[in-house]
Amino acid sequence: MVVLSSHVVQFSTTSLHGRPSMLKSHNHRGGNFVRCGIAEPSGQPAPMGQKTKYNDGVLEKVFMSLFAKKMEKFSVKDKKETKGKKKGLFDYDYDSFVNVSRGVMTGRNRLQQQEVVREFKKLFPPTKWAAEFNAALTVPFFHWLVGPSEVVEVEINGVKQRSGVHIKKCRYLENSGCVGMCVNMCKIPTQDFFTNEFGLPLTMIPNFEDMSCEMVYGQPPPSFEEDPVAKQPCFADVCSVANPNSSICPKLQA
């Protein structure tokens, strides 16, 4: 397994939407420990338009299987798959997980896709501690889903706290290549779960230029209509269901 260097990751202080970024790199006693499973020789995510190679361990595959099996009951399955042998806990890989997600998207509009992902309960009150705790958990427990990330400092209502997560290049977005899947099956449901079900505000800011993402725990998300992602076009060159003739990804329209 190739591991990223432990130096602090630097990135622009201006977000993709022209707003000052809420995230700042933070040096924690000489460096940040980044857990990842990137298998690229450089140890860095592959360039835009190419899929990053990963070495997934047993724990990662268990998470993939659990999430895929949870979502599979809502997925429109391929006829060939329905005739095959039922998959076991270790029979899923990341491509299988993405395919299940794509099956959930098939035949559903934006709101219906988001509703599928809402199956959790409130656990913590929206405190600074809860925001920082969840940011810390995101890095080690969800690197299998989104790739390498690090906890960073953010400023919310004038208060600085370590409740931000910078995802260097989202594994889910680069493997699906689909703006609609990113927004409808990850960003909006995750924001909604933490904000409305979990009781902890969360804003996710995907960067469709380099496939990175900023997660800010403790920051209330904007409404979908006011969110810049609502106007995002398809990845015409990499998305299998893209509509290059549309100025907005069709899967973002109700």
C-alpha atoms as one frame of an Amber mdcrd trajectory, in Angstrom:
protein
   0.000   0.000   0.000   1.327   3.432  -0.935   0.786   6.030   1.780   0.689
   9.772   1.226   3.373  11.943   2.782   2.482  13.272   6.215   3.048  16.941
   5.285   0.102  19.338   5.461  -1.904  19.489   2.229  -2.085  23.029   0.848
  -4.998  24.222  -1.262  -6.460  27.486  -2.505  -8.336  29.738  -0.103 -10.903
  30.463  -2.819 -13.615  27.901  -3.454 -14.855  26.775  -6.853 -17.878  29.056
  -6.568 -15.833  32.223  -6.130 -16.451  32.374  -2.373 -13.613  32.475   0.139
 -13.013  28.900   1.219 -14.056  28.066   4.786 -11.249  25.517   5.021  -7.671
  26.163   6.103  -4.842  23.696   6.242  -3.811  22.996   9.812  -0.498  21.734
  11.126  -1.063  19.438  14.076   2.187  18.843  15.977   4.376  18.657  12.923
   2.046  17.061  10.392  -1.191  15.317   9.596  -1.621  11.568   9.416  -3.591
  10.630   6.310  -4.954   7.133   6.006  -5.527   5.988   2.459  -5.341   3.048
   0.093  -4.153   4.708  -3.119  -2.228   2.279  -5.319  -0.886   4.828  -7.800
   2.956   4.831  -8.015   2.999   8.542  -7.124   0.794   8.042  -4.070  -1.463
  10.790  -5.443  -4.940  10.583  -7.033  -4.941  10.100 -10.816  -5.414  13.161
 -13.051  -8.893  14.388 -13.928 -10.579  11.987 -16.364  -8.717   8.934 -15.059
  -9.782   6.595 -12.251  -7.444   6.360  -9.290  -6.270   2.836  -8.463  -6.884
   1.690  -4.866  -5.790  -1.228  -2.721  -8.853  -2.080  -0.649  -8.395  -4.127
   2.495 -10.859  -6.350   4.331 -12.379  -3.482   6.359 -12.946  -1.386   3.249
 -14.621  -4.291   1.434 -16.874  -4.937   4.428 -18.051  -1.308   4.348 -18.611
  -1.497   0.577 -20.660  -4.665   0.979 -22.742  -3.339   3.878 -23.596  -0.126
   2.051 -24.251  -1.922  -1.249 -26.484  -4.583   0.341 -28.392  -1.865   2.213
 -29.088   0.015  -1.029 -29.578  -3.026  -3.251 -33.219  -3.500  -2.310 -33.935
  -0.103  -3.915 -31.813  -0.743  -6.995 -33.065  -1.613 -10.485 -30.981  -4.724
 -11.141 -29.582  -5.893 -14.433 -31.369  -9.019 -15.718 -28.079 -10.924 -15.883
 -27.371 -10.120 -12.234 -30.760 -11.365 -11.040 -30.098 -14.787 -12.574 -26.655
 -15.117 -10.994 -25.650 -16.388  -7.581 -26.565 -14.168  -4.651 -23.557 -12.117
  -3.537 -21.952 -12.684  -0.149 -20.387 -10.152   2.217 -17.013 -10.179   0.453
 -18.273 -10.429  -3.125 -18.685  -6.680  -3.604 -16.000  -4.294  -4.813 -16.146
  -0.554  -5.422 -17.461  -0.957  -8.952 -20.285  -3.119  -7.567 -21.110  -0.414
  -5.016 -21.224   2.266  -7.735 -23.381   0.027  -9.960 -25.877  -0.475  -7.129
 -25.983   3.310  -6.689 -26.603   3.736 -10.406 -29.419   1.194 -10.154 -31.003
   3.259  -7.381 -30.811   6.345  -9.601 -32.459   4.596 -12.562 -36.132   5.461
 -12.903 -36.149   7.935  -9.984 -36.187  11.725 -10.012 -33.957  13.921  -7.843
 -36.140  13.870  -4.721 -36.836  10.137  -4.951 -33.114   9.358  -5.203 -32.367
  11.421  -2.107 -35.188   9.825  -0.132 -33.679   6.348  -0.559 -30.592   7.348
   1.434 -32.525   8.714   4.450 -32.672   5.814   6.911 -30.997   6.992  10.086
 -31.769   8.625  13.452 -30.559  11.581  15.513 -27.654  10.802  17.839 -25.776
  13.946  18.903 -26.772  17.579  19.621 -25.254  20.250  17.298 -22.339  21.246
  19.552 -18.780  22.227  18.625 -17.607  18.949  20.146 -20.062  16.935  18.032
 -18.955  18.772  14.875 -15.262  18.124  15.573 -15.948  14.528  16.631 -17.787
  13.727  13.393 -15.088  15.406  11.298 -12.477  13.246  13.030 -14.519  10.078
  12.372 -15.019  10.906   8.695 -11.317  10.634   7.828 -10.572   7.050   9.009
 -14.004   5.483   8.540 -14.979   6.849   5.123 -11.691   6.885   3.218 -12.928
   3.708   1.478 -15.867   5.694   0.108 -14.370   9.087  -0.742 -10.598   8.499
  -0.771  -7.919  10.357   1.217  -9.077  13.252   3.373  -7.890  15.294   6.333
  -9.438  17.245   9.189  -8.929  20.987   8.743  -9.794  24.157  10.614 -12.946
  26.090   9.686 -14.556  29.272  10.932 -18.264  29.168  11.787 -20.024  32.249
  13.128 -16.659  33.762  13.997 -15.487  30.679  15.924 -12.543  28.604  14.685
 -12.869  24.857  15.105 -11.469  21.663  13.614 -14.743  20.472  12.104 -13.863
  20.640   8.414 -12.823  17.759   6.169 -10.964  18.252   2.897 -11.403  15.348
   0.459  -8.568  15.506  -2.035 -10.363  13.752  -4.915 -13.676  12.050  -4.228
 -13.490   8.362  -5.114 -17.272   8.111  -5.515 -17.433  11.026  -7.951 -14.474
   9.956 -10.071 -15.689   6.354 -10.344 -19.303   7.219 -11.133 -18.385  10.216
 -13.290 -21.923  11.424 -12.618 -22.861  14.836 -11.247 -26.384  13.648 -10.463
 -25.177  10.686  -8.383 -22.781  12.968  -6.474 -25.476  15.506  -5.645 -28.568
  13.289  -5.238 -27.056  10.218  -3.606 -24.238  11.719  -1.565 -24.238  15.482
  -1.017 -27.942  16.273  -0.441 -28.904  13.111   1.539 -25.770  13.387   3.703
 -26.419  17.054   4.401 -30.074  16.314   5.105 -29.272  13.390   7.400 -26.772
  15.272   9.531 -28.772  18.516   9.554 -32.340  17.236   9.965 -32.078  13.668
  11.253 -28.795  13.709  13.147 -29.297  17.273  14.381 -25.824  18.454  13.303
 -25.642  20.943  10.398 -23.364  19.933   7.532 -22.487  21.625   4.261 -20.723
  19.726   1.470 -19.051  21.704  -1.326 -18.007  19.475  -4.237 -15.505  20.941
  -6.678 -16.446  19.694 -10.138 -13.230  21.085 -11.608 -10.882  18.694  -9.770
 -13.363  16.364  -7.971 -12.238  17.453  -4.507 -14.805  18.255  -1.819 -15.117
  20.316   1.338 -17.260  19.046   4.232 -18.054  21.580   6.959 -19.702  20.154
  10.078 -21.616  22.823  12.007 -22.381  24.897   8.893 -26.074  24.844   7.807
 -26.410  23.974   4.093 -28.148  26.286   1.599 -31.422  25.268   0.008 -31.057
  23.275  -3.204 -32.337  26.207  -5.274 -29.664  28.511  -3.810 -26.858  25.939
  -4.041 -24.496  26.408  -7.030 -24.594  22.636  -7.690 -28.202  23.022  -8.873
 -26.848  24.550 -12.110 -24.023  22.063 -12.658 -23.793  20.480 -16.141 -22.893
  16.840 -16.814 -19.389  15.446 -17.113 -19.978  14.971 -20.829 -16.704  13.100
 -21.391 -16.845  10.652 -18.487 -20.496  10.100 -17.528 -22.245   7.148 -19.181
 -25.684   8.795 -18.886 -24.614  12.375 -19.666 -26.636  14.699 -21.867 -24.122
  17.063 -23.520 -26.989  19.072 -25.033 -28.280  20.149 -21.629 -26.777  23.092
 -19.719 -27.736  21.362 -16.424 -27.377  17.703 -15.512 -30.832  16.194 -16.211
 -30.655  14.222 -12.951 -30.629  17.513 -11.018 -34.055  18.448 -12.340 -37.116
  17.426 -10.336
